[in-house]
């Protein structure tokens, strides 16, 4: 039995369309490089890729409290839900 600890060149984790922002491609490529040595770090890179995708689609990073009117940081989950209003099938991929 073999246990993979390192692959070079790195395995591509995702196939990205040509229109994918470079920042998203960079984060997914970085995750592919780390998947065997540091899976938790690779997961964080994928989360950053989703954050970059939300930024590229101008999904707000903050939310406004309805009672006080104050702005506070929003969660990635809330951003994905907002993204789902205009891109429902794409947003569904993040909730599987």
C-alpha positions as CSV (number, residue, x, y, z in Angstrom):
1,X,0.0,0.0,0.0
2,X,1.2,3.5,-0.8
3,X,0.4,6.8,0.9
4,X,0.6,9.9,-1.2
5,X,2.4,12.8,0.6
6,X,3.5,14.9,-2.3
7,X,2.6,15.3,-6.0
8,X,4.5,17.4,-8.4
9,X,3.2,19.0,-10.5
10,X,0.3,19.7,-8.2
11,X,-3.1,18.1,-9.0
12,X,-5.7,20.5,-10.2
13,X,-8.6,20.4,-7.8
14,X,-11.1,22.2,-10.0
15,X,-11.6,22.9,-13.6
16,X,-12.2,26.6,-13.9
17,X,-13.9,28.2,-16.8
18,X,-11.8,30.7,-18.9
19,X,-13.7,33.6,-17.4
20,X,-12.7,32.7,-13.8
21,X,-11.0,35.6,-12.1
22,X,-7.2,35.1,-11.7
23,X,-7.4,35.5,-8.0
24,X,-9.8,32.6,-7.7
25,X,-7.6,30.4,-10.0
26,X,-4.6,31.3,-7.9
27,X,-6.3,30.2,-4.6
28,X,-7.5,26.9,-6.1
29,X,-4.1,26.2,-7.5
30,X,-2.6,26.9,-4.1
31,X,-5.0,24.5,-2.5
32,X,-4.0,21.8,-5.0
33,X,-0.3,22.2,-4.0
34,X,-1.2,21.8,-0.3
35,X,-3.9,19.1,-0.3
36,X,-1.6,16.2,0.8
37,X,0.8,18.0,3.1
38,X,-1.8,20.3,4.9
39,X,-5.4,19.4,4.1
40,X,-6.7,22.0,6.6
41,X,-4.7,24.7,4.9
42,X,-5.9,23.6,1.5
43,X,-9.5,23.9,2.8
44,X,-8.7,27.5,3.9
45,X,-7.4,28.3,0.5
46,X,-10.6,27.0,-1.1
47,X,-12.6,29.2,1.3
48,X,-10.5,32.1,0.2
49,X,-11.2,31.2,-3.4
50,X,-14.9,31.4,-2.7
51,X,-14.4,34.8,-0.9
52,X,-12.5,36.0,-4.0
53,X,-15.4,34.8,-6.2
54,X,-17.9,36.8,-4.1
55,X,-15.6,39.9,-4.4
56,X,-15.4,39.5,-8.1
57,X,-19.2,39.4,-8.3
58,X,-19.4,42.5,-6.0
59,X,-21.3,40.6,-3.3
60,X,-21.2,42.8,-0.2
61,X,-18.9,42.0,2.7
62,X,-21.0,43.7,5.3
63,X,-24.6,43.6,6.4
64,X,-26.8,46.3,7.9
65,X,-28.7,45.7,11.1
66,X,-32.4,46.4,10.5
67,X,-33.0,47.9,13.9
68,X,-29.9,50.0,14.5
69,X,-28.8,50.7,10.9
70,X,-25.2,49.8,11.9
71,X,-23.0,47.9,9.4
72,X,-21.1,44.8,10.5
73,X,-19.1,42.1,8.8
74,X,-21.2,39.5,7.1
75,X,-20.5,35.8,7.0
76,X,-19.4,33.9,3.9
77,X,-22.6,31.9,4.2
78,X,-24.7,35.1,4.0
79,X,-22.6,36.3,1.0
80,X,-23.3,33.0,-0.8
81,X,-27.0,33.4,-0.1
82,X,-26.9,36.9,-1.6
83,X,-25.0,35.5,-4.6
84,X,-27.7,32.9,-5.0
85,X,-30.3,35.5,-5.7
86,X,-28.7,36.2,-9.1
87,X,-26.8,32.9,-9.6
88,X,-28.9,30.2,-8.0
89,X,-27.3,27.2,-9.7
90,X,-23.8,28.4,-9.0
91,X,-24.6,29.2,-5.3
92,X,-26.1,25.7,-4.9
93,X,-22.7,24.2,-5.6
94,X,-21.4,25.8,-2.4
95,X,-24.1,24.3,-0.2
96,X,-23.7,20.6,-1.2
